[in-house]
Amino acid sequence: MTVSLPLVLVLGVIAWAAVKFLGVRLWVVAVTALFGFYLSQTFLAPAIDSGTRTGVDVVNRTNHP
């Protein structure tokens, strides 16, 4: 069974849980999100994208024959 969720929704739930249960300050979540947007416009973006896709493939086991 495959479930498709938007990444923004998943990250939002993780951020909410971090603030609610781990005591992470809301400003830390905001700064981390802004830093992610900043990184997406740098030369590191292709490496981050490739690493993310590889991680998703490993979790979904799509690389195995």
C-alpha positions in Angstrom: 0.0 0.0 0.0 1.4 3.4 -1.0 0.4 6.6 0.8 1.2 9.9 -0.8 1.6 12.9 1.6 2.9 16.3 0.7 6.3 16.9 2.2 5.1 20.2 3.7 2.5 18.4 5.7 5.0 15.8 7.0 7.5 18.6 7.9 4.7 20.6 9.5 3.7 17.7 11.7 7.3 17.1 12.7 7.8 20.8 13.5 4.6 20.8 15.6 5.7 17.7 17.5 9.1 19.2 18.2 7.6 22.4 19.6 4.9 20.6 21.5 6.8 17.6 23.0 10.5 18.4 22.8 10.3 22.1 23.9 11.9 23.4 20.7 11.3 27.2 20.4 9.1 28.3 17.6 11.8 30.8 16.4 14.2 27.9 16.0 11.7 26.1 13.7 11.3 29.3 11.7 15.0 29.9 11.3 15.6 26.3 10.3 12.9 26.6 7.6 14.3 29.8 6.3 17.8 28.3 6.2 16.4 25.4 4.2 14.9 27.9 1.6 18.3 29.7 1.5 20.1 26.4 0.9 17.8 25.5 -2.0 19.1 28.5 -3.9 22.8 27.6 -3.5 25.2 25.3 -5.4 24.4 22.6 -2.8 20.8 22.2 -4.0 21.5 19.4 -6.5 23.4 17.4 -3.8 20.6 17.9 -1.3 18.0 16.8 -3.9 20.0 13.8 -4.9 20.6 12.7 -1.3 16.9 13.2 -0.5 15.8 11.1 -3.5 18.3 8.4 -2.6 17.0 8.3 1.0 13.4 8.1 -0.2 14.4 5.2 -2.6 16.1 3.4 0.2 13.1 3.8 2.5 10.7 2.7 -0.3 13.1 0.0 -1.4 12.8 1.0 -5.0 16.5 0.4 -5.7 16.3 -3.3 -5.0 15.5 -5.7 -7.9 
